[in-house]
Amino acid sequence: MFLAKKKKKQYDNQHHNALAKIVGPKAILFEKEDLLSYDCDGFTIHKSLPMAVVFPHNTGEVADIVKYCCANKVPFLARGAGTGLSGGAIPLNGEVIISLVKMKNLLSIDFENRQAVVQPGFVNLKLTNSISNKGYYYAPDPSSQYVCTIGGNVAENAGGAHCLKYGVTTNHILGLEVVLPNGEIIEISENGIPDIPGYDLMGLLTGSEGTLGIVTKITVRILKSPEGKQTVLAYFDKVEDGSHAVSDIISAGIVPAALEMMDKTAIEGVEAGAYPVGHPDDIEALLLIEVDGIIAGIDEQIEEILKVCRERNVREVKVAHNEEERGRWWANRKTGFGAMGAISPDYLVQDGVIPRSQLPQVLHRISEISKDSGLRIANIFHAGDGNLHPLILFDSRVPGETEKALEVGTACLKACADVGGTITGEHGVGIEKKEEMRFIFTEEELDAQTQIREVFNPMDLLNRGKLFPTPSRCMDVRKIVNDTIATN
């Protein structure tokens, strides 16, 4: 045992020294106490230490790190701010973590062509803050936008509250610079020209969860700020009434910029959190609805929304009087996940998608799952596009509750899949939901996807063990064949 540990330490030290030569001795961490901060991302149930964490300053250093890891068969993965919620940045295999947080510059802004170029470590909200004085903004707005990085958003194809009208990250990416798993650097749509001929490599890489390459530069679409916006807050005594109001608003021909929903347990959490706004404590659901666009048409949309809510037995509905009130309502919603810590020692957030028409039925099924398991479930979600976020509340100090919470999360995802939905809308699969991929794909479909990964990542050194169930039947067959060839 002693000799094995000594040999491993010598092995690790060899790599530490080589990597330090690439990035400099002050841009690498390898002591255990330093690595503890990198043993998980926002999915904290599973933890594993990396071999080292390196902080490259530019694309060339990223490529050199990758080439070294490939030459020495050292597993590696990229990491942004670590806000991911599905375990995609957890170093399961003792990887070298390539942290991109030092590559955090806004490289250029082109207002004429409405695009900007950023490094992957550039924080999402910082882009809007950098261009708002010119009347522009960046549309994708995940709840963690004040800290999450655009590189991480690309990896997970992040969404946000306003994706109902404006789409998710992939709808705003015009070009990528990528370091492939062999260290080669490629440019995709280098000049930010949309819809170039050929295979949609940009679409393939966006949302690939760091399994096909490491993004080192991103050209994004920026939008002109809307002339006006108004926000509505509606309280309902029944979840079903709020759910039907969601479908009715869309059916009326209105496409809000955002259409969010919270149930009673979620409201309890946000009111106990950092940004309470005084929601009634006896309502079953609330809707937060925002419309934007040309000022001339906004009042008509608001009147139609108020009408729909009243027809669905709304208890109270109100329009924000000013930007300060609107900001408080949104702060209350966007800190919803973290606010669950005020009412529960631990929580697990899930991320399923369903057809809007199935919203009442699925929420009823989630309520049944909660009662059967004995664990409370808070629902905070992007109701307009059917992206549900059941938050399973539990106490990890109670033996068996962590395992039960995971089982409840799986049951919630199965409920989404059973009505024609899917298992993730914006948080990704990572390690958390990879077995649940079988709810929506056959073994043959999974194998086709793993074969695409093998084209980019043939040595399986980049972010190994993520996104797909392991092993799938077909992968087992190929492994047996490959092992036989290697043995002979």
Order of alpha helices (4+ residues) and beta strands (2+ residues): alpha-beta-alpha-beta-alpha-beta-beta-beta-beta-alpha-beta-alpha-alpha-beta-beta-alpha-beta-beta-beta-alpha-beta-alpha-beta-alpha-beta-alpha-alpha-beta-beta-alpha-beta-beta-beta-alpha-alpha-alpha
